[in-house]
Amino acid sequence: MSDESFFDVGVGEYGGGGDVRETDRDLQRLRRNERSTNRRDRRSGLGLVLVVILIAIGVNVAAPLLRGGDDSEDQSSENSAAQAPASGDNGSGTGRGAAVPTPTPAMGTIFEPPTVSHLRSDDVASVFGGIIDTEAVQYGVAYVTNGDFTILDYRGISVPEPLIAQRYSTVMTLGLLTSGGRTWAIDATDRDRSYLVSNSYVVVMSQRPGTIAVINPDNLADIGLMSAGLPVPSLQLPDGADLLWVQGRGLLVLPRTGGTFEVRGIASSLTRISDERAVAASLGGTVYERCDETLACAYVLEAMGDVVAELPFPNGARFSLSPDGQWLVAIAADGSSTLFTVNTAEERVLTVGEVSAVDWAPDSSFVVIVRNDLVEIVYPATGQTIEIMLNDVPDNDSLLVFSS
């Protein structure tokens, strides 16, 4: 009840000059009404205060939930700061000074485990950089997988973007790899430079410096030859003749009438080098299949230095001969492989399981054997074997070991 209302009622009626008792009764009724109104006002005020308190409590409880618990974390940080020991000017923690709040750690990046491809690439890099390479020589292995020229070396597993070789001089200085009728090349001194030499022909370096042969794998009868960048008369093979080529040595022709012929000279003449049929060759020797008058056949190796060695392997075996002619890998019909030492005739079984590709280091220090997704690097002189897992296997039996 306001003062203004009170005085309007009381004074107006009191000042009217009526009966005193009636006036007293009226005043008593007014006082009772006033006390009752005051009690109601006090109750209303108390109720309003309680409502305000409840709203405040609700806000304090709900706000941290809406903010994802930030208030609790901030409060925890403040408590930690308040509990931190005061440090002095010398930083020893024994002097007086304001408490230093503990900084909140920065949000870290999400951990992503390395992929299998990444781990295998790291493994390749560590094997080549830490075991295979020497101070004088860095090695590498190249092959084609899923149509891409792939390199294994001290950098790991890399797939460089190939260039198109347009000059004869470029091809002559590179290591060549034939894969499915195509020819690729790698610059061992600049391994980011790989080339697609031909998309449909086999290009073979000849033993005669500056001479290459260009072979159509779908038609061996006509072989193109180049010497010093200039075309020379093409080579016409006899009908039904087979062809064996070795990078750096050139072409071996195997006619149906028997024997083995080598392509020599500027005129590309065929020169008979054996009466037996060659089945494998390298720069340092040739493996022949030799049959006697009873038609019993065996394999014979003729290597540099007039070395002749009979090979104790059954018919149907395949061979990969080291460049120096001192070792060879024989691959049996079931795909298992054996390392054979020419001088001592010692045999060592290398793998159990089908072998898909084999090639030797240029200095004959080791041989690389691929079976399934596993690469075995074998040192014939010591017997050491190193295994590497591949991400993708070669498309075929083409493999190139190079060095710089």
Secondary structure as GFF3:
##gff-version 3
##sequence-region A 1 404
A	DSSP	alpha_helix	3	14	.	.	.	ID=ss1
A	DSSP	alpha_helix	20	66	.	.	.	ID=ss2
A	DSSP	alpha_helix	70	83	.	.	.	ID=ss3
A	DSSP	alpha_helix	116	127	.	.	.	ID=ss4
A	DSSP	pi_helix	128	132	.	.	.	ID=ss5
A	DSSP	beta_strand	139	145	.	.	.	ID=ss6
A	DSSP	beta_strand	148	153	.	.	.	ID=ss7
A	DSSP	beta_strand	156	158	.	.	.	ID=ss8
A	DSSP	beta_strand	163	164	.	.	.	ID=ss9
A	DSSP	alpha_helix	168	172	.	.	.	ID=ss10
A	DSSP	beta_strand	175	179	.	.	.	ID=ss11
A	DSSP	beta_strand	182	186	.	.	.	ID=ss12
A	DSSP	beta_strand	194	198	.	.	.	ID=ss13
A	DSSP	beta_strand	202	205	.	.	.	ID=ss14
A	DSSP	beta_strand	211	216	.	.	.	ID=ss15
A	DSSP	beta_strand	219	227	.	.	.	ID=ss16
A	DSSP	beta_strand	230	236	.	.	.	ID=ss17
A	DSSP	beta_strand	242	246	.	.	.	ID=ss18
A	DSSP	beta_strand	250	254	.	.	.	ID=ss19
A	DSSP	beta_strand	260	264	.	.	.	ID=ss20
A	DSSP	beta_strand	269	274	.	.	.	ID=ss21
A	DSSP	beta_strand	277	282	.	.	.	ID=ss22
A	DSSP	beta_strand	285	291	.	.	.	ID=ss23
A	DSSP	beta_strand	297	303	.	.	.	ID=ss24
A	DSSP	beta_strand	307	311	.	.	.	ID=ss25
A	DSSP	beta_strand	318	321	.	.	.	ID=ss26
A	DSSP	beta_strand	327	331	.	.	.	ID=ss27
A	DSSP	beta_strand	337	341	.	.	.	ID=ss28
A	DSSP	beta_strand	346	351	.	.	.	ID=ss29
A	DSSP	beta_strand	357	360	.	.	.	ID=ss30
A	DSSP	beta_strand	367	371	.	.	.	ID=ss31
A	DSSP	beta_strand	374	378	.	.	.	ID=ss32
A	DSSP	beta_strand	385	389	.	.	.	ID=ss33
A	DSSP	beta_strand	400	403	.	.	.	ID=ss34
###
